[in-house]
């Protein structure tokens, strides 16, 4: 029993029931029943961490400690909750090693650590190029590196769209076998295999998803290659690069102002 995480889970489960969200989890047997593990999934919506955490819970009711942008910790309501649930802040404009060290410490304590290797929501709803953080955590601790995919969450809340907590939305969460790696392997090579596995899980989730756009205007949540109106992966990657550059510029202005 955890004084904050447990009631938060209860609230989420109640919301799933009230809104009749059909959350389907597959591959939970790939999540370790105990001990450390790095769970890395694609990122299509702001609520992905909730559904990934729900999926992990199917394996022995385990808890997932997510890496998330530190701005959430600045919120007077969300910040204390995130700290109490032992999630890990990431300063995207600061030193990445600090969050990496905190995640490695959690893994060495036997925790499950979750993260999005893309480091941002993909507007194309297709996986972007992954960063090496998840692989580095696994290599530093010997923890299993488990790929995952969430799908349907973009319909609820994603970048550039208003929140729409509509009823009867199917959500799928899937996990695959852990990624093989050698202890001294190049993190980028491990990351490439991880992202390939995530891509396969995402493709399967898209293929098996039990719903289609109700109207042509509703096709915004489908990738372009499936006939939807989401940006292409190339366009989404360009938007992500522009957003990252804007964050760096804001950070530089803040540092200059502090000095």
KALIN-V736340 format. One record per backbone hydrogen bond with DSSP energy under -1.0 kcal/mol. NH is the residue of the N-H (numbers start at 0). CO is the residue of the C=O. Records with the same first field share a line. If there is no record, write none. Layout:
# KALIN-V736340
NH: CO ; CO
This chain:
# KALIN-V736340
5: 1
7: 3
8: 4
9: 5
10: 6
11: 7
12: 8
13: 9
14: 10
15: 11
16: 12
17: 13
18: 14
20: 15
21: 168
22: 20
23: 170
25: 172
29: 26
30: 27
36: 110
37: 143
38: 112
39: 145
40: 114
45: 156
47: 44
50: 46
51: 47
52: 48
53: 49
54: 50
55: 51
56: 52
58: 55
60: 56
61: 58
64: 111
66: 113
67: 87
69: 89
71: 68
72: 69
74: 71
78: 74
80: 76
81: 77
82: 78
83: 79
84: 80
85: 82
86: 81
87: 65
89: 67
91: 89
93: 90
97: 94
99: 95
100: 96
101: 97
102: 98
103: 99
104: 100
105: 101
106: 102
107: 103
109: 106
110: 105
112: 36
113: 64
114: 38
118: 115
121: 42
124: 121
130: 116
135: 131
136: 132
137: 133
138: 134
139: 135
140: 136
141: 137
145: 37
147: 39
148: 173
150: 171
154: 151
155: 152
156: 152
160: 157
163: 155
165: 163
167: 18
170: 21
171: 150
172: 23
173: 148
174: 25
175: 146
178: 144
184: 181
189: 185
190: 186
191: 187
192: 188
193: 189
194: 190
195: 191
196: 192
197: 193
198: 194
199: 195
200: 196
201: 197
202: 198
203: 199
204: 200
205: 201
206: 202
207: 203
217: 214
218: 215
221: 218
225: 222
226: 223
227: 222
228: 218
229: 221
235: 231
236: 232
237: 233
238: 234
239: 235
240: 236
241: 237
242: 238
243: 239
244: 240
245: 241
246: 242
247: 243
248: 244
249: 245
250: 246
251: 247
252: 248
253: 249
254: 250
255: 251
256: 252
257: 253
258: 254
